[in-house]
Amino acid sequence: MRACRGEAVPHTPVWFMRQAGRSLPEYRKIRAGVGMLESCRRPELVTEITLQPVRRHQVDAAILFSDIVVPIAAAGIDLDIVAGTGPVVAEPIRAESDLARLRAITSGDVDFVAQSVKLLVQELGATPLIGFAGAPFTLASYLIEGGPSRTYLKTKAMMYGAPKLWDALLSRLADITLTFLRTQIDAGVSAVQLFDSWAGALSEADYREHVLPHSARVLGGLAGAGVPRIHFGVGTAVLLRAMGEAGADVVGVDWRTPLDQATRIVGPDHAVQGNLDPALLFAGWDVVRREADRVLEQGRAAPGHVFNLGHGVMPETDPDMLTRLVAHVHEASAR
């Protein structure tokens, strides 16, 4: 939390996106036979899965086990998370009449998340718990495309060709996301991260016109909540300044942009998070150590640095490499 606020720290803190994910054998064992959405709705299971990487890796923060589509499923959208594919929406949103299927949510609709957070806060003690949600653009891309996409053709067609429908959809998603994050904060999370995973598909001009106002509505709506707000996307080098302007305290940076360069872009009022390439974890310890040291050195340019990967942990990653990396970041940054 001190690093997020740009305050002095005894060592650079570290956690990993998707740190409870498919790389841990204990995770695969406990999830066997249980669908992803169902897993997210079982507070005791969520608690155990969230704690697994904290126990194993000794990371400095836990991140709630959930999925970005949980709140839109609670909002009435018929979807499933298909193994090997990702979220698949039964009836995509393509017309104004489709908006009726995406209703507002209350904290009661996601009470299972609040229960999970409360259980975790008790178990974690002094270790911070990070809550999260998907940003309006990334959620919209799933709803419009019907699932993951590489081109975002239907998404961009709506954004350019039906701007009123686009704004209505993203406005509704911003409200849903804000409720989802406030529920987590009220239940006790220490920080929140807004994932705009696919915003890198946009130019800066399009992001500022069509996306920034809606992300700012979410992050700005949490300004008085008293928790750090992290904003992350992939392939967002040209968007970093705008993403910082959306209201984040910490800007997540993927592996493509050096942290010292990112700091110059987002400005001295923001801490940074990142940004070791997840693929480097397969290159051997000497490479991982060298590149981790480079990330730490570049991160010193920022008022605060939270060490992380530049995206999520890959399923094939050796968990021992992550454990070793955490210990090295702690040791090297404390010198």
N, C-alpha and C positions, 0 to 999 in steps of 0.2 A: 504493500500500500504506500509505503514511503517512496519507493522508486516511481510509482505512478504519479505521485505528487511532486516529483523532482527534489525530494529531500535526500539527505545523506543516508547511505546504507552501509552495513558492515561487509556485504558482498553483493554482487549482482544477483537478483532473484531469477529463478528459472521455472517455467512450466512449459508444457507442450500441448499444442492444439491436437485434438484427437488423442490425448494421452491415455485415456481409458479404453482406447479402441482396439482394433483387431490384432495388434501385435502381441498382446498379453495372452498366454495360454489359459490363465485363470479366468480371463474375460470370456474367451471362447467357450470354456467349459460351463460357466454359469449362464451364458446366453443360449446354450444348446436347446433347440426346440422352442424357443420363445421369440416371437417376431419383434422387430425393432420398436414399433409403436407401442406394443403391449409392454415391452421392457421399460419404456419411458413412463408408463402409467402405474408402475408398481414401486411405491416409495422404498420399501425394504431392498428391492433389487437395485434400484437407482443408487441407494446409499452404498451398498457393497461395491458396485461397479465404480462409482466415483472414488471410493477410498483405495481401490486396488493399486493404482499407480503412485499414490501418495506413500503407501506403505513400501512399495517396491523401489521406487526411484528417489524418495526423499525430496521431491519437488517442493517449491516454496508456496504453491497454491494448488488447490483442487479446482477443477471446473465441472460444473454440474453435468451429469450424464443425461443428455436429452437429444433432441433433434430440432432443426430450425422449422420443420413443418408441423411440429406439435400444436402450436396455436392455431394454424389454419385448419388443421383437422378438428380442433375444438370449435372452430367457427362454422363447421358444417360441411366442409369440403370432403368429398369421398376420395380418399387417397390411400396409397400403401407405399411402404418403403421396401422395394424389391432388392433382394440380395444381388450384388453385382451390377445393379443398375442405378438405384437411388430412388427418390420419390417419384411415384407415377400417379398422376391425377386422372380419375375416371372420366370426368367431363371437364375439359379445359374451359377457362373463361375467355371468351372471344367476342362477346357482344354485351351491350348494356343490360339486357335481360338476364344475363348470367350473374350479374353482381348480387342479385337477390339471394344466391346460394352462399354468399360470403357475409355472414352476419357479424355484428359486433360480439365481443366476448366479455365476460365478467371474470373476476378472480375465481369465482366459484366453478367456472368451466374448466379451470386448470388447477383446481385445488390439490390434485395429486402432486403437482410440482411444488406447491407451497409445503405440503407435508414432507416431501423429499428434502427440501432445503432445511426445514426445521430439524429433521433427524440428522442431517449432515453437520449442521452448525454445532450440535451437541457433541458429535463424534470428533470433529476436527479441532475443537478447542481454539488455540491461537492461530491455526493455519487458515488463511483466507479461503473463502469459497467464491469462485467467479460464476456468475450467472450469465446467460447469453440469449440472443435471439437473432433471427435472420433479418436483414434490412429489407425495406419495402421493395427495392428493385429486384433483389435475388429471389424473394418470395414470388413476386409477380412473374418472373421468368419461368418458374416452375408451373405456376397456375395457367399461364398463357400457352406455353409450349406443350404442357401435359407431362413433362418430365425433363431430365437433363438435356442440354443442347450444346452444340459446338458453334452454331451460327447465330442463334437467337433471332431468326428471321421473323417469326410471328410476333415475338416481343417487340422488335424494332418497328415492325409494320404498324402495330398499335400505337407505339410511342410517337411515330411520325405522322401516321395517317388518321388517328382518332385521339387527338390530344385530350379532349374532354373525358372520354372514357378512361384513358390512361391516368389522368389526374384523379378521377373518382376512385379507380382501383387502388392506386398507391396511397391515396388519402385514407381509404378504409384499412389498408394493410398497416399504415403507420399507427392508426388507433389501436389495432389488434396487437401490434408489437409493443406499443407503449404499455398497454394493460398487462401483457405477458411479463415485461421487465419489471413493472411496478409490483406485481405479485411476488416476484422473486426477491426484490429489495425489501418489501414489507416482511417477508419471511426470514430475512437475515443474511442475504449474500453480501459480500464485502465489496464487490466490483461487478461490472457488467461489460460484456463485449458484444458489439453489434457486428455481425458477419455480413458484409456485402461481397460475398465470394465471387460473384460474376460481374461486378461493376467494371472490371478491366476490359470488358467488351465494348466500352463506350469511349468516345472522345471526351476531352475536358468540356468542350462547349455543350455537348449533349448531356453530360453528367450534371453540369451546373443548371441547365434549363429544366431538365426532366426528372432528375433524381435528388439532387442536393436539397431542395426544399422539403422533401418528405423525410429524408434521413435527419435533417436538422430538426424537424418536428419531433422525432423520436428522442434524439439526444438532448435537444433543448427542453423537452418535457421532463427530463430527469435532472435538470440543472440544480434543483434544490434538494435532491435526494441524499446528498452527502456521501456518494460513492463514486470512485473513479469510473470514467466511461472510456472504453477502448473501442476503436473503430478499425476494422481490418477488411482488406480486400486482396484479391490476387491479380497480378498484372496491372497494378494501379500506379505505376511510376508517374504518369502524367496527371494523375488525379490526387496525388498526396496533399497538395496545398488545399484543394477544395475539400477533401475529406477531413482535414484538420479544421477547416472553417465550419464544418457541419456541427461542431460542438463537442468534439472528443477531447479528453484530457491526455489520452495516449493514442498515438497512431501506429497501428500495426503495419509492418513493412515486409513484403515478400522478399525472396532471396535475390531478386534481380537488381535491387537498388541498394548500394552501400548505405549503412546507417548514418554515416557522417554527411553524405549527400542528402539523404532524406531529411536530416535535421535542418540543413540549410533551407530546404524547401518548405517544411511545415512550420519552421520558426521556433524561437526559443521558449515559447509558452507551452510546448507539448513535449511530453516524454515519448519515447519510441519503444516498440516491441519487435523483436525478431533477432536474427533472420537467417539462420543457417539453412542451407538447402537440404531438404529431407533426403535427397538422393546421396548426399555425402556420407550418410550413416552406413552406406554399403561399401565405402572405399577403404576401410581399414582405420585403426585407431590413430596412427600417425597423421593421417590426413584430417580426420575429425578434430583432433587436438589443435592442429595448426589453424584450421579454418575457424574453429571456435574462438581461438585467441584473436584472430583477425576481426571477428564480429565484436568481441569485447572491446578491442581497441577502437573500432569505429563508433561503438556505442557511447564511448566516453565524451563524444562531441555533444550529446544530448543532455538536457538537465536531469533526465532520469532514463534508465534503460532496464527493460525487462527482457531477459534472454528467452528466446523461443526459436522454433523452426520458422522457416518462411512460409510454411503451410502445414498441413496435418501430418502426423506420423503415418508412414506407409505400413500396410498390414504385414509385409515380409520383414520388417525391421527387427533386428535382434534386440530384445529388451535389455540385455546386459550392456549394450552400447549406450542406451539412454541413461541407465544408472551411472555408468562411468562418466558420461558427459555431464550430468548434474554435478557429480563430485568435482570434476575438473573446473567447471564454471565457478563453483563456490571457492575452490582453492585459488585459482588463478586471479579472480577478481578481488580477493581479499588481500593481495600483496600490496 
